[in-house]
Amino acid sequence: MPFFNRLSNPSPRQVAAIKVVLFVAALLPLVRLIAFAALDKLGANPVEFITRNTGDWTLYFLCLTLAVTPLRRLTNWNWLIKLRRMLGLYAFFYVLLHFTTFFWFDHFFDLNEMWRDVLKRPFITVGFIAFVLLIPLAVTSTNGMVRRLGGKRWQWLHRLVYVVACLGILHFWWMKAGKHDFAQPILFGSIFAVLLLARVLWSVTKGRAAKPVAAG
């Protein structure tokens, strides 16, 4: 099993190569969108196509970000933690494209019209809240911000990602409700539930293991 041995303990150069591959791969959905636009293959409603696509990839990257820690614990591949920041920033990148599409093509940068839409339609309201909550997570993703905030405060702040994921899935659910198409929201919700349950079980197990030590 030399391949898996290398995966369990890759060299810094190999981790750097994996980061480059991940960085390029994460841009492919955007490249695909640009290619579809250039070839006029965005369908009858290009704005809806772009909005749905960028929203889907936001949820994909959120799930991947949340999957890093459980996967690291299951495999003991500690180097995976070095990919989490990039995945999280790509989630923010695609939600920024998602919001920009809404603000630009739906409202042509009209703030008043946008606010009316945000306040009028609940699925847009929760989506907008999720976008706003992701901003401080992206801004504080650097090592410098971790040092300024302190490890514990930074961790508490970045637990907002669970709220963001719940709001994102609710946003997706309500958006699909009009078409009675719940397959994707259920899939995303199930993935998120499994990832959250894994964290809860790990926390409970860790707490029980720590009690005898504290008692001693």
C-alpha positions as CSV (number, residue, x, y, z in Angstrom):
1,M,0.0,0.0,0.0
2,P,2.7,2.5,-0.9
3,F,0.1,5.0,-2.3
4,F,-1.8,5.1,0.9
5,N,1.4,5.4,2.9
6,R,2.3,8.4,0.9
7,L,-1.2,9.9,1.5
8,S,-0.9,9.4,5.2
9,N,2.3,11.4,5.5
10,P,3.0,13.4,2.3
11,S,6.0,15.7,2.1
12,P,5.6,19.5,2.1
13,R,6.3,19.5,-1.6
14,Q,3.5,17.0,-2.2
15,V,1.0,18.9,0.0
16,A,1.9,22.0,-2.0
17,A,1.3,20.1,-5.3
18,I,-2.1,18.9,-3.9
19,K,-3.0,22.5,-3.1
20,V,-2.2,23.6,-6.6
21,V,-4.3,20.8,-8.1
22,L,-7.2,21.7,-5.8
23,F,-6.9,25.4,-6.6
24,V,-7.1,24.7,-10.3
25,A,-9.9,22.1,-10.0
26,A,-12.0,24.5,-7.9
27,L,-11.9,27.1,-10.7
28,L,-13.3,24.6,-13.3
29,P,-17.0,25.4,-12.5
30,L,-16.3,29.0,-13.3
31,V,-14.4,28.1,-16.5
32,R,-17.4,26.0,-17.5
33,L,-19.8,28.9,-16.9
34,I,-17.6,31.2,-19.0
35,A,-17.3,28.6,-21.8
36,F,-21.1,28.1,-21.8
37,A,-21.6,31.8,-22.0
38,A,-19.2,32.2,-24.9
39,L,-20.9,29.3,-26.7
40,D,-24.4,30.6,-25.9
41,K,-25.2,27.4,-24.0
42,L,-26.7,28.9,-20.9
43,G,-30.2,28.0,-21.9
44,A,-33.4,30.1,-22.3
45,N,-32.8,31.9,-19.0
46,P,-29.0,32.5,-18.6
47,V,-29.4,34.5,-15.4
48,E,-31.2,31.6,-13.7
49,F,-28.6,29.1,-15.0
50,I,-25.7,31.2,-13.5
51,T,-27.6,31.8,-10.3
52,R,-28.4,28.1,-9.7
53,N,-24.9,27.0,-10.7
54,T,-23.0,29.3,-8.4
55,G,-25.5,28.5,-5.6
56,D,-25.0,24.8,-6.1
57,W,-21.2,25.1,-6.0
58,T,-21.4,27.3,-2.9
59,L,-23.1,24.3,-1.1
60,Y,-20.6,21.8,-2.6
61,F,-17.7,23.7,-1.2
62,L,-19.4,24.3,2.1
63,C,-19.9,20.5,2.4
64,L,-16.3,19.8,1.4
65,T,-15.1,22.3,4.0
66,L,-17.1,20.7,6.7
67,A,-16.0,17.3,5.6
68,V,-12.3,18.0,6.2
69,T,-12.2,17.5,10.0
70,P,-14.3,14.3,10.1
71,L,-12.2,12.8,7.2
72,R,-9.0,13.8,9.0
73,R,-10.1,12.1,12.2
74,L,-11.2,8.9,10.4
75,T,-8.0,8.6,8.3
76,N,-5.4,10.3,10.6
77,W,-4.4,12.3,7.5
78,N,-3.6,15.5,9.5
79,W,-2.4,17.3,6.4
80,L,-6.0,17.6,5.2
81,I,-6.5,20.5,7.6
82,K,-4.2,22.5,5.3
83,L,-6.9,22.3,2.5
84,R,-9.8,23.6,4.7
85,R,-9.1,27.3,4.3
86,M,-8.9,27.1,0.5
87,L,-12.2,25.1,0.4
88,G,-13.9,27.6,2.7
89,L,-12.6,30.6,0.6
90,Y,-13.9,29.0,-2.6
91,A,-17.3,28.6,-0.9
92,F,-17.2,32.3,-0.3
93,F,-16.0,33.0,-3.8
94,Y,-18.9,31.1,-5.4
95,V,-21.5,32.7,-3.0
96,L,-20.1,36.1,-3.9
97,L,-20.6,35.2,-7.6
98,H,-24.1,34.0,-6.7
99,F,-24.9,37.3,-4.9
100,T,-23.3,39.4,-7.6
101,T,-25.5,37.7,-10.2
102,F,-28.6,38.5,-8.2
103,F,-27.6,42.1,-7.5
104,W,-26.4,42.8,-11.0
105,F,-28.6,40.9,-13.5
106,D,-31.8,40.8,-11.4
107,H,-31.6,44.4,-10.0
108,F,-28.9,46.2,-12.0
109,F,-27.2,47.4,-8.8
110,D,-30.4,49.1,-7.5
111,L,-30.0,48.9,-3.7
112,N,-33.6,49.9,-3.0
113,E,-35.0,47.3,-5.3
114,M,-32.7,44.7,-4.0
115,W,-33.7,45.4,-0.3
116,R,-37.4,45.2,-1.3
117,D,-36.7,41.8,-2.8
118,V,-34.7,40.6,0.2
119,L,-37.4,41.6,2.7
120,K,-40.3,40.4,0.5
121,R,-39.2,36.8,-0.3
122,P,-38.2,34.6,2.7
123,F,-35.9,32.4,0.6
124,I,-33.9,35.4,-0.5
125,T,-33.9,36.7,3.1
126,V,-32.2,33.6,4.5
127,G,-29.8,33.4,1.5
128,F,-28.8,37.0,2.1
129,I,-28.2,36.4,5.8
130,A,-26.1,33.3,5.0
131,F,-24.0,35.5,2.6
132,V,-23.5,38.2,5.2
133,L,-22.4,35.7,7.8
134,L,-19.8,34.2,5.5
135,I,-18.1,37.6,5.1
136,P,-16.5,37.7,8.6
137,L,-15.4,34.1,8.1
138,A,-13.6,34.9,4.9
139,V,-12.1,38.1,6.3
140,T,-10.7,36.3,9.4
141,S,-9.4,33.3,7.5
142,T,-5.7,34.4,7.6
143,N,-3.1,33.3,10.1
144,G,-2.8,37.0,11.2
145,M,-6.4,37.2,12.1
146,V,-6.2,33.9,14.1
147,R,-3.4,35.5,16.1
148,R,-5.3,38.8,16.6
149,L,-8.5,37.1,17.7
150,G,-6.9,34.3,19.7
151,G,-7.5,30.6,19.0
152,K,-10.7,30.2,21.1
153,R,-12.4,33.4,19.9
154,W,-11.5,32.5,16.3
155,Q,-13.0,29.0,16.7
156,W,-16.2,30.3,18.2
157,L,-16.6,32.8,15.3
158,H,-16.0,30.2,12.7
159,R,-18.7,28.0,14.2
160,L,-21.0,30.3,12.3
161,V,-20.3,28.1,9.3
162,Y,-22.9,25.6,10.8
163,V,-25.5,28.4,10.8
164,V,-24.5,29.4,7.3
165,A,-24.9,25.8,6.1
166,C,-28.4,25.5,7.7
167,L,-29.5,28.8,6.2
168,G,-28.0,27.8,2.8
169,I,-30.0,24.6,2.7
170,L,-33.1,26.3,3.9
171,H,-32.6,28.9,1.1
172,F,-32.2,26.1,-1.4
173,W,-35.3,24.2,-0.1
174,W,-37.6,27.2,-0.3
175,M,-36.3,28.0,-3.8
176,K,-37.1,24.5,-5.0
177,A,-40.5,24.4,-3.2
178,G,-42.2,26.2,-6.1
179,K,-41.3,23.4,-8.4
180,H,-41.8,20.6,-5.8
181,D,-38.2,19.5,-6.5
182,F,-36.7,18.5,-3.2
183,A,-34.1,15.9,-4.3
184,Q,-31.1,18.2,-4.1
185,P,-32.0,20.0,-0.9
186,I,-32.6,16.7,0.8
187,L,-29.2,15.4,-0.4
188,F,-27.4,18.5,0.8
189,G,-29.3,18.4,4.1
190,S,-28.5,14.7,4.6
191,I,-24.8,15.3,3.9
192,F,-24.7,18.2,6.3
193,A,-26.6,16.3,9.0
194,V,-24.1,13.4,8.8
195,L,-21.1,15.8,9.0
196,L,-22.7,17.6,12.0
197,L,-23.6,14.3,13.7
198,A,-20.0,13.1,13.3
199,R,-18.8,16.3,15.1
200,V,-21.3,15.9,17.9
201,L,-20.4,12.2,18.5
202,W,-16.7,13.1,18.5
203,S,-17.3,15.9,21.1
204,V,-19.4,13.6,23.3
205,T,-16.7,10.9,23.1
206,K,-13.9,13.3,23.8
207,G,-15.9,14.7,26.8
208,R,-16.4,11.3,28.3
209,A,-12.8,10.4,27.8
210,A,-11.7,13.6,29.6
211,K,-13.9,13.0,32.7
212,P,-11.8,10.2,34.3
213,V,-8.7,12.3,33.8
214,A,-10.3,15.3,35.5
215,A,-11.6,13.1,38.3
216,G,-8.1,11.7,38.8
